[in-house]
Amino acid sequence: MASPKQVFQFRVALHDVEPPIWRRIQVPSEYTFWDLHVAIQDSMGWLDCHLHSFHITDLPSGKVTEIGIPDDEFLDVEERCLPGWDVPVAEFFSSPGDKALYMYDFGDGWEHTVTLEATVDRTPRKRYPACLAGERACPPEDCGGPLGYQDLLRALQDPSDRRHEEMVEWLGRPIEPERFTARSVKFDDPKKRWRNAFAGK
């Protein structure tokens, strides 16, 4: 069991997009899965405006545990989704190489592999979570998943494409697919994010 003086170092890699889009982050060892979700969203560049879930497979049994935002309609189902804010990350991540599938926006179907790389001591006076490294910008929200993103890039790069002007107008801003700097990542307070999402519900 990790101590409060340690942090988990994760590599978060987006599926089905080439060249790869990935991030390396460190989060406090006492984080919950909700806290980790917020750190992944902020480091990747997602806007946290869709549902998410973690899927963790127990290798000996093959049982899959789903962690995220429970659906009240399925409270009696044995395999129901566990509330991320109640489940410590340390309950499922303990050894380097431990993995989870992180899904975001079930319509577009963005999937990420979250891999524990190491458990390390905190650096004095360093703020956590922290983004250490990564490559390439996050795709825009609601662009249609990996295939839609590739189509979007093709249209943007070819002014003769019949969809070029439509895609430029839809985006409303220029995008730089290759641009990412770890030091530009800003992390939100996961407790504040939770209150904004669920207070009064």
N, CA and C of each residue as an Amber inpcrd file, in Angstrom:
protein
   603
   0.8550000  -1.1960000   0.0000000   0.0000000   0.0000000   0.0000000
   0.8920000   1.2480000   0.0000000   0.6180000   2.1480000  -0.9360000
   1.3990000   3.3820000  -1.0160000   1.0940000   4.2750000   0.1770000
   2.0900000   5.0390000   0.5920000   1.9100000   5.9540000   1.7110000
   1.4810000   7.3240000   1.1840000   0.8990000   8.1730000   2.0680000
   0.4980000   9.5210000   1.6410000   1.6610000  10.3750000   1.1670000
   2.8960000   9.9410000   1.4470000   4.0650000  10.7030000   1.0100000
   4.5130000  10.3070000  -0.3940000   3.7280000   9.4530000  -1.0350000
   4.0940000   8.9850000  -2.3600000   3.0810000   9.4220000  -3.4090000
   3.4820000   9.3130000  -4.6670000   2.5900000   9.6190000  -5.7850000
   2.6290000   8.4580000  -6.7730000   1.5170000   8.2910000  -7.4730000
   1.4410000   7.3120000  -8.5490000   1.7920000   7.9990000  -9.8630000
   2.6520000   7.3630000 -10.6350000   2.9810000   7.8780000 -11.9670000
   2.3000000   7.0020000 -13.0150000   1.4660000   7.6430000 -13.8410000
   0.6940000   6.9370000 -14.8590000   1.0710000   7.4080000 -16.2590000
   0.9700000   6.4890000 -17.1850000   1.0030000   6.8420000 -18.6090000
  -0.4040000   6.6460000 -19.1470000  -0.9470000   7.6810000 -19.7700000
  -2.2950000   7.6540000 -20.3360000  -2.1600000   7.7380000 -21.8490000
  -2.5980000   6.6930000 -22.5500000  -2.4220000   6.6300000 -24.0000000
  -3.7760000   6.4700000 -24.6880000  -4.0670000   7.3580000 -25.6190000
  -5.3090000   7.3160000 -26.3730000  -5.2270000   6.2220000 -27.4370000
  -6.3080000   5.4710000 -27.6040000  -6.3360000   4.3880000 -28.5800000
  -6.6470000   4.8910000 -29.9890000  -6.1660000   4.1570000 -30.9830000
  -6.6330000   4.2430000 -32.3730000  -6.3730000   5.5780000 -33.0550000
  -5.3910000   6.3210000 -32.5730000  -4.9960000   7.5650000 -33.2320000
  -3.4960000   7.5080000 -33.4780000  -3.0910000   7.7670000 -34.7090000
  -1.6700000   7.7650000 -35.0750000  -1.3070000   9.0930000 -35.7240000
  -0.1200000   9.6310000 -35.4070000   0.8190000   9.2010000 -34.3670000
   0.1810000   9.2500000 -32.9730000   0.7810000   8.5650000 -32.0070000
   0.1410000   8.4280000 -30.6900000  -0.0520000   9.7570000 -29.9670000
  -1.1150000   9.7970000 -29.1720000  -1.3770000  10.9000000 -28.2500000
  -1.3150000  10.3160000 -26.8440000  -0.4220000  10.8450000 -26.0120000
  -0.2640000  10.2800000 -24.6820000   0.1930000  11.3490000 -23.6940000
   0.0380000  11.0140000 -22.3820000   0.4740000  11.8880000 -21.3040000
   1.1160000  11.0460000 -20.1960000   2.0590000  11.6420000 -19.5010000
   2.6240000  11.0400000 -18.2860000   2.2910000  11.9720000 -17.1290000
   1.5480000  11.4620000 -16.1420000   1.1120000  12.2940000 -15.0280000
   1.4710000  11.6380000 -13.7040000   1.5920000  12.4590000 -12.6710000
   1.7530000  11.9820000 -11.3020000   0.6060000  12.5260000 -10.4650000
  -0.0040000  11.6410000  -9.6670000  -1.1240000  12.0370000  -8.8130000
  -0.8850000  11.5150000  -7.4050000  -1.4350000  12.1860000  -6.3800000
  -1.2670000  11.7060000  -5.0060000  -1.7790000  10.2740000  -4.8460000
  -1.1040000   9.5000000  -4.0370000  -1.4640000   8.1020000  -3.8660000
  -2.8120000   7.9270000  -3.1720000  -3.2950000   8.9660000  -2.5090000
  -4.5910000   8.8620000  -1.8280000  -5.7580000   9.2600000  -2.7390000
  -5.4940000   9.5040000  -3.9920000  -6.5480000   9.9010000  -4.9310000
  -7.6130000   8.8050000  -5.0720000  -8.8490000   9.2620000  -5.3560000
  -9.9130000   8.3530000  -5.7650000  -9.9420000   8.2830000  -7.2970000
 -10.7890000   7.4030000  -7.8220000 -10.9070000   7.3180000  -9.2800000
 -11.5540000   8.5730000  -9.8630000 -12.3950000   9.2440000  -9.1010000
 -12.9260000  10.5260000  -9.5890000 -11.7910000  11.5330000  -9.7320000
 -10.9300000  11.6080000  -8.7330000  -9.7920000  12.5220000  -8.7840000
  -8.8930000  12.1980000  -9.9860000  -8.6430000  10.8970000 -10.2040000
  -7.8160000  10.4890000 -11.3370000  -8.4860000  10.8560000 -12.6550000
  -9.7920000  10.6750000 -12.7290000 -10.5500000  11.0770000 -13.9240000
 -10.3290000  12.5470000 -14.2430000 -10.4240000  13.4080000 -13.2400000
 -10.2430000  14.8430000 -13.4550000  -8.8190000  15.1340000 -13.9330000
  -7.8370000  14.4600000 -13.3440000  -6.4440000  14.6740000 -13.7570000
  -6.2200000  14.2210000 -15.2000000  -6.8400000  13.1050000 -15.5910000
  -6.7210000  12.6390000 -16.9800000  -7.3620000  13.6350000 -17.9280000
  -8.5570000  14.0920000 -17.5910000  -9.2450000  15.0730000 -18.4350000
  -8.3810000  16.3140000 -18.6370000  -7.8380000  16.8420000 -17.5510000
  -7.0840000  18.0910000 -17.6350000  -5.7680000  17.9100000 -18.3840000
  -5.1030000  16.7870000 -18.1690000  -3.8190000  16.5840000 -18.8400000
  -4.0030000  16.2890000 -20.3260000  -5.0380000  15.5430000 -20.6600000
  -5.2800000  15.2400000 -22.0710000  -5.7590000  16.4770000 -22.8290000
  -6.6030000  17.2720000 -22.1610000  -7.1920000  18.4300000 -22.8250000
  -8.6630000  18.2560000 -23.1360000  -9.2870000  17.1810000 -22.5970000
 -10.7330000  17.0190000 -22.7390000 -11.4530000  18.0620000 -21.8820000
 -12.7380000  18.2570000 -22.1460000 -13.5070000  19.2930000 -21.4510000
 -14.4540000  18.7300000 -20.3880000 -14.4270000  17.4210000 -20.1810000
 -15.2410000  16.7750000 -19.1440000 -16.7260000  17.1090000 -19.2990000
 -17.2260000  17.0080000 -20.5170000 -18.6330000  17.3080000 -20.7660000
 -19.4130000  16.0620000 -21.1990000 -18.8230000  14.8820000 -20.9980000
 -19.4870000  13.6210000 -21.3340000 -19.2410000  12.6210000 -20.2090000
 -19.9500000  11.4980000 -20.2710000 -19.7690000  10.4480000 -19.2800000
 -18.4170000   9.7610000 -19.4490000 -17.9960000   9.1010000 -18.3800000
 -16.7260000   8.3740000 -18.3950000 -16.8550000   7.1270000 -17.5420000
 -15.9170000   6.2000000 -17.7130000 -15.8300000   5.0470000 -16.8130000
 -14.4600000   4.4080000 -16.9360000 -14.0350000   3.7700000 -15.8440000
 -12.8280000   2.9500000 -15.8260000 -13.2640000   1.4810000 -15.8260000
 -12.5550000   0.6590000 -16.5730000 -12.8160000  -0.7820000 -16.5900000
 -11.5150000  -1.4890000 -16.2270000 -11.5580000  -2.2530000 -15.1420000
 -10.3580000  -2.9100000 -14.6300000 -10.6150000  -4.4100000 -14.5980000
  -9.7580000  -5.1630000 -15.2690000  -9.9150000  -6.6040000 -15.3670000
  -9.0100000  -7.3120000 -14.3700000  -9.6170000  -8.1600000 -13.5490000
  -8.8420000  -9.0210000 -12.6630000  -8.3460000 -10.1980000 -13.5010000
  -7.0250000 -10.2860000 -13.7010000  -6.4840000 -11.2660000 -14.6440000
  -6.7620000 -12.7130000 -14.2460000  -6.6240000 -13.1100000 -12.9760000
  -6.8920000 -14.5240000 -12.6600000  -8.3370000 -14.9490000 -12.9440000
  -9.3040000 -14.0690000 -12.6110000 -10.7180000 -14.4500000 -12.7420000
 -11.3640000 -13.9460000 -14.0250000 -10.7880000 -12.9020000 -14.6190000
 -11.4100000 -12.2950000 -15.7890000 -12.5400000 -11.3490000 -15.4490000
 -12.8240000 -11.1610000 -14.1620000 -13.9030000 -10.2630000 -13.7530000
 -13.5240000  -8.8170000 -14.0410000 -14.4660000  -8.0690000 -14.5960000
 -14.2400000  -6.6640000 -14.9140000 -15.0040000  -5.7990000 -13.9140000
 -14.2960000  -4.8740000 -13.2850000 -14.9170000  -3.9050000 -12.3830000
 -15.0550000  -2.5840000 -13.1180000 -16.2670000  -2.0230000 -13.1060000
 -16.5030000  -0.7220000 -13.7410000 -16.6230000   0.3380000 -12.6580000
 -15.8980000   1.4340000 -12.8420000 -15.8770000   2.5340000 -11.8710000
 -16.1320000   3.8260000 -12.6230000 -17.0650000   4.6380000 -12.1360000
 -17.3660000   5.8910000 -12.8130000 -18.5150000   6.6090000 -12.1510000
 -19.5840000   6.8520000 -12.9230000 -20.7820000   7.5220000 -12.4070000
 -21.9250000   6.5270000 -12.4660000 -22.3950000   6.0420000 -11.3160000
 -23.4540000   5.0250000 -11.3200000 -24.7500000   5.5460000 -11.9290000
 -25.5010000   4.6300000 -12.5280000 -26.8360000   4.9260000 -13.0390000
 -27.8330000   4.4010000 -12.0210000 -28.6390000   5.3040000 -11.4660000
 -29.5700000   4.9170000 -10.4040000 -30.5540000   3.8440000 -10.8300000
 -30.7680000   3.6780000 -12.1290000 -31.7150000   2.6670000 -12.6030000
 -31.1870000   1.2540000 -12.3820000 -29.8860000   1.1130000 -12.1360000
 -29.2870000  -0.2100000 -12.0480000 -28.6500000  -0.4650000 -10.6870000
 -29.2320000   0.0930000  -9.6340000 -28.6520000  -0.0660000  -8.3050000
 -28.7030000  -1.5090000  -7.8210000 -29.6390000  -2.3260000  -8.3330000
 -29.7740000  -3.6990000  -7.8680000 -28.9620000  -4.6870000  -8.6830000
 -28.2940000  -4.2130000  -9.7080000 -27.5150000  -5.1040000 -10.5500000
 -26.1560000  -5.3550000  -9.8880000 -25.7560000  -6.6170000  -9.8120000
 -24.5230000  -6.9740000  -9.1030000 -23.3000000  -6.3150000  -9.7310000
 -23.2880000  -6.2190000 -11.0660000 -22.1330000  -5.6560000 -11.7540000
 -22.2630000  -4.1550000 -11.9830000 -22.9930000  -3.4670000 -11.1520000
 -23.2240000  -2.0440000 -11.3700000 -21.9160000  -1.2560000 -11.3110000
 -21.9510000  -0.0790000 -11.8820000 -20.8030000   0.8210000 -11.8870000
 -20.5870000   1.3870000 -10.4790000 -19.3830000   1.2900000  -9.9780000
 -19.0670000   1.8270000  -8.6530000 -18.8000000   3.3240000  -8.7530000
 -19.2290000   4.1060000  -7.7630000 -18.9800000   5.5490000  -7.8000000
 -17.4980000   5.8640000  -7.6320000 -16.9130000   6.5420000  -8.6070000
 -15.4860000   6.8070000  -8.6100000 -14.9980000   7.5670000  -7.3950000
 -15.8480000   8.4250000  -6.8450000 -15.4320000   9.2480000  -5.7030000
 -15.3420000   8.4260000  -4.4130000 -15.8510000   7.1910000  -4.4210000
 -15.7870000   6.3270000  -3.2340000 -14.6960000   5.2600000  -3.3290000
 -14.0290000   5.1590000  -4.4640000 -13.0830000   4.0620000  -4.6770000
 -11.6550000   4.6120000  -4.7720000 -10.7740000   4.2530000  -3.8360000
  -9.3860000   4.7120000  -3.9120000  -8.6570000   4.0810000  -5.0930000
  -7.8360000   4.8710000  -5.7510000  -7.0160000   4.3440000  -6.8460000
  -6.1270000   3.2050000  -6.3370000  -5.6260000   3.3350000  -5.1150000
  -4.7110000   2.3330000  -4.5520000  -5.3690000   0.9770000  -4.3610000
  -6.6870000   0.9260000  -4.4180000  -7.3740000  -0.3570000  -4.2780000
  -7.1430000  -1.2530000  -5.4920000  -6.8670000  -0.6470000  -6.6480000
  -6.7040000  -1.4160000  -7.8780000  -5.3290000  -1.2530000  -8.5230000
  -4.5990000  -0.2090000  -8.1410000  -3.2530000   0.0000000  -8.6810000
  -2.2460000  -0.1530000  -7.5520000  -1.3480000  -1.1190000  -7.6900000
  -0.3360000  -1.3280000  -6.6500000   1.0400000  -1.6160000  -7.2270000
   1.1080000  -2.2570000  -8.3970000   2.3910000  -2.6570000  -8.9720000
   2.5680000  -2.0540000 -10.3590000   3.7890000  -1.6520000 -10.7000000
   4.0350000  -1.1560000 -12.0630000   3.5350000  -2.1610000 -13.1010000
   2.8530000  -1.6350000 -14.1020000   2.2580000  -2.4920000 -15.1330000
   0.7710000  -2.6960000 -14.9460000   0.2250000  -2.3960000 -13.7560000
  -1.2230000  -2.4820000 -13.5610000  -1.9150000  -1.5110000 -14.5200000
  -3.0210000  -1.9730000 -15.1090000  -3.6780000  -1.1800000 -16.1570000
  -5.1750000  -1.0500000 -15.9180000  -5.7440000  -0.0070000 -16.5320000
  -7.1930000   0.1530000 -16.5990000  -7.5340000   0.7200000 -17.9760000
  -8.7270000   0.4010000 -18.4360000  -9.2680000   1.0290000 -19.6390000
 -10.1220000   2.2060000 -19.1900000  -9.8030000   3.3880000 -19.6790000
 -10.5600000   4.5930000 -19.3390000 -11.3370000   5.0190000 -20.5770000
 -12.6570000   5.0510000 -20.4540000 -13.5200000   5.4090000 -21.5770000
 -14.1280000   6.7830000 -21.3260000 -14.1650000   7.5900000 -22.3790000
 -14.7230000   8.9320000 -22.2750000 -15.5960000   9.2080000 -23.4990000
 -16.7670000   9.7720000 -23.2630000 -17.7350000  10.0930000 -24.3130000
 -18.1490000   8.8100000 -25.0240000 -19.1750000   8.1580000 -24.4770000
 -19.5820000   6.8540000 -24.9920000 -20.1210000   6.9280000 -26.4160000
 -20.5040000   8.1180000 -26.8740000 -20.9360000   8.2850000 -28.2570000
 -19.7580000   8.2660000 -29.2140000 -18.7670000   9.1110000 -28.9450000
 -17.5690000   9.1390000 -29.7850000 -16.6580000   7.9400000 -29.5060000
 -16.7180000   7.4120000 -28.2910000 -15.9850000   6.1980000 -27.9770000
 -14.4860000   6.3720000 -27.8290000 -14.0660000   7.4030000 -27.0950000
 -12.6380000   7.5800000 -26.8560000 -12.1790000   6.6110000 -25.7680000
 -11.1750000   5.7970000 -26.0730000 -10.6360000   4.8340000 -25.1140000
  -9.1610000   5.1350000 -24.8540000  -8.7710000   4.9780000 -23.6020000
  -7.3930000   5.2240000 -23.1900000  -6.9190000   4.0480000 -22.3400000
  -5.6630000   3.6850000 -22.4830000  -5.0440000   2.7500000 -21.5480000
  -4.3010000   3.5630000 -20.4920000  -4.6520000   3.3030000 -19.2360000
  -4.0070000   3.9800000 -18.0970000  -3.1070000   2.9510000 -17.4240000
  -1.8090000   3.1790000 -17.4600000  -0.8320000   2.2120000 -16.9460000
  -0.0420000   2.8210000 -15.7980000   0.0010000   2.1110000 -14.6790000
   0.8490000   2.5450000 -13.5680000   2.3040000   2.2610000 -13.9310000
   3.1070000   3.3140000 -14.0250000   4.5270000   3.1540000 -14.3480000
   5.3890000   2.9960000 -13.0980000   5.0240000   3.7180000 -12.0370000
   5.8630000   3.6810000 -10.8320000   5.1180000   4.3270000  -9.6720000
   5.5490000   3.9830000  -8.4720000   5.1530000   4.6940000  -7.2580000
   6.4140000   5.3510000  -6.7180000   6.3950000   6.6760000  -6.6080000
   7.6130000   7.4090000  -6.2460000   7.3260000   8.3500000  -5.0800000
   8.4000000   8.7520000  -4.3810000   8.2580000   9.6970000  -3.2770000
   7.9170000  11.0850000  -3.8160000   7.1290000  11.7890000  -3.0510000
   6.8080000  13.1680000  -3.4180000   8.0600000  14.0320000  -3.3850000
   8.1320000  14.9780000  -4.3000000   9.1970000  15.9750000  -4.2800000
   8.7640000  17.1250000  -3.3830000   9.5630000  17.4950000  -2.3890000
   9.1610000  18.5820000  -1.4820000   8.8000000  19.8550000  -2.2460000
   7.7140000  20.4720000  -1.8120000   7.2150000  21.7440000  -2.3460000
   6.7040000  21.6490000  -3.7870000   6.6430000  20.4450000  -4.3380000
   6.0700000  20.2870000  -5.6750000   4.5690000  20.0620000  -5.5540000
   3.8180000  20.6710000  -6.4570000   2.3610000  20.5360000  -6.4240000
   1.9280000  19.3490000  -7.2680000   0.9530000  18.6110000  -6.7430000
   0.3900000  17.4680000  -7.4450000  -1.1200000  17.6440000  -7.5470000
  -1.7040000  17.1330000  -8.6590000  -1.1090000  16.3530000  -9.7390000
  -0.1490000  17.1870000 -10.5860000   0.6740000  16.4690000 -11.3650000
   1.6310000  17.1130000 -12.2530000   1.6790000  16.3530000 -13.5710000
   1.8710000  17.0900000 -14.6480000   2.0630000  16.4780000 -15.9580000
   3.5460000  16.5740000 -16.2960000   4.1770000  15.4240000 -16.5270000
   5.6150000  15.3790000 -16.7720000   5.9620000  15.4240000 -18.2560000
   5.1210000  14.8230000 -19.0750000   5.4510000  14.7170000 -20.4980000
   4.2040000  14.3170000 -21.2780000   4.3350000  14.3400000 -22.5800000
   3.2440000  13.9230000 -23.4540000   3.5490000  14.2810000 -24.8870000
   2.6890000  13.8230000 -25.7750000   2.8600000  14.1300000 -27.1940000
   1.5120000  14.3630000 -27.8480000   1.4670000  15.3760000 -28.6430000
   0.3670000  15.7380000 -29.5410000  -0.8580000  16.2470000 -28.7830000
  -1.5700000  17.1210000 -29.4560000  -2.7470000  17.7610000 -28.8820000
  -3.9220000  16.7990000 -28.8060000  -4.8090000  17.0830000 -27.8810000
  -6.0380000  16.3080000 -27.7350000  -6.9800000  16.6020000 -28.9070000
  -7.6970000  15.6000000 -29.4180000  -8.7020000  15.8740000 -30.4540000
  -9.7970000  16.7940000 -29.9270000 -10.4920000  17.5040000 -30.8030000
 -11.6210000  18.3300000 -30.3570000 -12.7710000  17.4490000 -29.8670000
 -13.5280000  17.9670000 -28.9170000 -14.7230000  17.2660000 -28.4630000
 -15.7080000  17.1120000 -29.6320000 -16.4660000  16.0050000 -29.5810000
 -17.5960000  15.7730000 -30.4890000 -17.2080000  15.7120000 -31.9610000
 -15.9710000  15.2680000 -32.2390000 -15.5430000  15.2100000 -33.6360000
 -15.7760000  13.8470000 -34.2620000 -16.3810000  12.9130000 -33.5110000
 -16.7300000  11.6340000 -34.1090000 -15.7960000  10.4950000 -33.7870000
 -15.0310000  10.5940000 -32.7210000 -14.1400000   9.5160000 -32.3470000
 -12.9010000   9.4620000 -33.2190000 -12.0950000   8.3960000 -33.0970000
 -10.8360000   8.3090000 -33.8500000 -11.0010000   8.4590000 -35.3570000
 -11.9830000   7.7900000 -35.9470000 -12.1710000   7.8950000 -37.3940000
 -12.6110000   9.2960000 -37.7970000 -13.5160000   9.8730000 -36.9950000
 -13.9680000  11.2380000 -37.2760000 -12.8370000  12.2420000 -37.1590000
 -11.9370000  12.0040000 -36.1950000 -10.8000000  12.9100000 -36.0220000
  -9.8630000  12.8330000 -37.2210000  -9.5930000  11.6330000 -37.7070000
  -8.7300000  11.5020000 -38.8800000  -9.3660000  12.1820000 -40.1000000
 -10.6770000  12.0270000 -40.2680000 -11.3770000  12.7060000 -41.3720000
 -11.2940000  14.2180000 -41.2220000 -11.4520000  14.6900000 -39.9840000
 -11.3720000  16.1210000 -39.7210000 -10.0020000  16.6640000 -40.1020000
  -8.9410000  15.9720000 -39.7090000  -7.5910000  16.4370000 -40.0350000
  -7.3600000  16.4600000 -41.5360000  -7.8370000  15.4380000 -42.2350000
  -7.6740000  15.4110000 -43.6930000  -8.3670000  16.5960000 -44.3430000
  -9.5720000  16.9030000 -43.8880000 -10.3290000  18.0160000 -44.4630000
  -9.6640000  19.3530000 -44.1620000  -9.1310000  19.5050000 -42.9510000
  -8.4910000  20.7680000 -42.5820000  -7.1990000  20.9960000 -43.3530000
  -6.4930000  19.9070000 -43.6500000  -5.1970000  20.0370000 -44.3170000
  -5.3120000  20.2110000 -45.8270000  -6.5060000  20.0230000 -46.3700000
  -6.7000000  20.0950000 -47.8200000  -7.7660000  21.1340000 -48.1570000
  -7.3550000  22.3600000 -48.5040000  -8.3280000  23.4110000 -48.8160000
  -9.2520000  23.0590000 -49.9820000  -8.8520000  22.0960000 -50.8180000
  -9.7100000  21.7030000 -51.9380000 -10.7720000  20.6920000 -51.5240000
 -10.6620000  20.1570000 -50.3030000 -11.6600000  19.2010000 -49.8140000
 -13.0010000  19.9140000 -49.6690000 -14.0660000  19.2790000 -50.1410000
 -15.3900000  19.9130000 -50.1100000 -15.8510000  20.2190000 -48.6820000
 -15.2760000  19.5310000 -47.6830000 -15.6790000  19.7570000 -46.2930000
 -14.7780000  20.7490000 -45.5750000 -13.7690000  21.2710000 -46.2640000
 -12.7670000  22.1090000 -45.5980000 -13.4020000  23.3150000 -44.9070000
 -14.1480000  24.1110000 -45.6470000 -14.7420000  25.3200000 -45.0640000
 -15.7240000  24.9730000 -43.9570000 -16.4730000  23.8890000 -44.1540000
 -17.4410000  23.4630000 -43.1400000 -16.7380000  23.1020000 -41.8380000
 -15.6140000  22.3850000 -41.9360000 -14.8830000  21.9840000 -40.7410000
 -14.2170000  23.1790000 -40.0530000 -13.6830000  24.1000000 -40.8390000
 -13.0890000  25.3090000 -40.2650000 -14.1480000  26.0920000 -39.4980000
 -15.3240000  26.2050000 -40.0830000 -16.4110000  26.9450000 -39.4270000
 -16.8810000  26.2110000 -38.1800000 -16.9830000  24.8780000 -38.2600000
 -17.4440000  24.0930000 -37.1110000 -16.4790000  24.2440000 -35.9310000
 -15.1890000  24.1930000 -36.2040000 -14.1980000  24.3190000 -35.1350000
 -14.2060000  25.7140000 -34.5250000 -14.2840000  26.7090000 -35.3590000
 -14.2890000  28.0800000 -34.8650000 -12.9480000  28.5780000 -34.3690000
 -11.9230000  27.7600000 -34.5380000 -10.5810000  28.1280000 -34.0770000
  -9.5820000  27.2400000 -34.8020000  -8.3620000  27.6950000 -34.9550000
  -7.3420000  26.8300000 -35.5530000  -6.9080000  25.7540000 -34.5640000
  -6.5010000  24.6130000 -35.0730000  -5.9510000  23.5840000 -34.1910000
  -4.5540000  23.2070000 -34.6690000  -3.7210000  22.8200000 -33.7110000
  -2.3500000  22.4060000 -34.0040000  -2.1730000  20.9890000 -33.4650000
  -2.4410000  19.9770000 -34.2900000  -2.4640000  18.5870000 -33.8030000
  -1.1620000  18.1250000 -33.1710000  -0.0270000  18.6870000 -33.5940000
   1.2590000  18.2110000 -33.0790000   1.7040000  18.9540000 -31.8310000
   0.9720000  19.9760000 -31.4250000   1.4430000  20.8590000 -30.3590000
   0.9780000  20.3890000 -28.9820000   1.9380000  20.1560000 -28.0940000
   1.6400000  19.8860000 -26.6940000   2.8520000  20.2350000 -25.8470000
   2.6240000  20.9330000 -24.7560000   3.6820000  21.2050000 -23.7850000
   3.1570000  20.8690000 -22.3900000   3.8910000  20.0210000 -21.6760000
   3.4410000  19.5710000 -20.3570000   3.2710000  20.7360000 -19.3910000
   4.1340000  21.7420000 -19.5030000   4.0630000  22.8460000 -18.5390000
   2.8230000  23.7190000 -18.7180000   2.1240000  23.5560000 -19.8480000
   0.9190000  24.3570000 -20.0680000  -0.3200000  23.7420000 -19.4260000
  -0.2070000  22.5130000 -18.9210000  -1.3600000  21.8350000 -18.3210000
  -1.7030000  22.4720000 -16.9870000  -2.9880000  22.7450000 -16.8090000
  -3.4750000  23.2810000 -15.5430000  -4.5230000  22.3090000 -14.9950000
  -4.3620000  21.9490000 -13.7290000  -5.2420000  20.9660000 -13.1130000
  -6.2950000  21.6390000 -12.2460000  -7.5270000  21.1780000 -12.4060000
  -8.6410000  21.6660000 -11.6060000  -8.6890000  20.9210000 -10.2710000
  -9.3590000  21.5010000  -9.2920000  -9.5930000  20.8540000  -8.0070000
 -10.6930000  19.8080000  -8.2060000 -10.4050000  18.5050000  -8.0080000
 -11.4380000  17.4960000  -8.2570000 -12.6620000  17.6300000  -7.3580000
 -12.4780000  18.1250000  -6.1480000 -13.6330000  18.3300000  -5.2610000
 -14.5320000  19.4320000  -5.8110000 -13.9260000  20.5050000  -6.3080000
 -14.7090000  21.5740000  -6.9220000 -15.4290000  21.0640000  -8.1630000
 -14.7470000  20.2520000  -8.9720000 -15.3760000  19.6910000 -10.1770000
 -16.5770000  18.8280000  -9.7880000 -16.4280000  18.0440000  -8.7140000
 -17.5260000  17.1940000  -8.2610000 -18.7150000  18.0440000  -7.8030000
 -18.4410000  19.0830000  -7.0350000 -19.5280000  19.9430000  -6.5610000
 -20.2540000  20.5950000  -7.7460000 -19.5100000  21.0400000  -8.7240000
 -20.1270000  21.6760000  -9.8980000 -20.9920000  20.6850000 -10.6730000
 -20.5730000  19.4180000 -10.6600000 -21.2980000  18.4060000 -11.4340000
 -22.5150000  17.8530000 -10.7000000 -22.4070000  17.7310000  -9.3780000
 -23.4380000  16.9600000  -8.6630000 -24.1560000  17.7080000  -7.5410000
 -23.6890000  18.8530000  -7.1340000 -24.3460000  19.5830000  -6.0400000
 -25.7800000  19.9060000  -6.4180000 -26.6860000  19.5820000  -5.5250000
 -28.0990000  19.8770000  -5.7570000 -28.8260000  18.8090000  -6.5210000
 -28.1390000  17.7300000  -6.9390000 -28.8170000  16.6560000  -7.6770000
 -29.3020000  15.5810000  -6.7220000
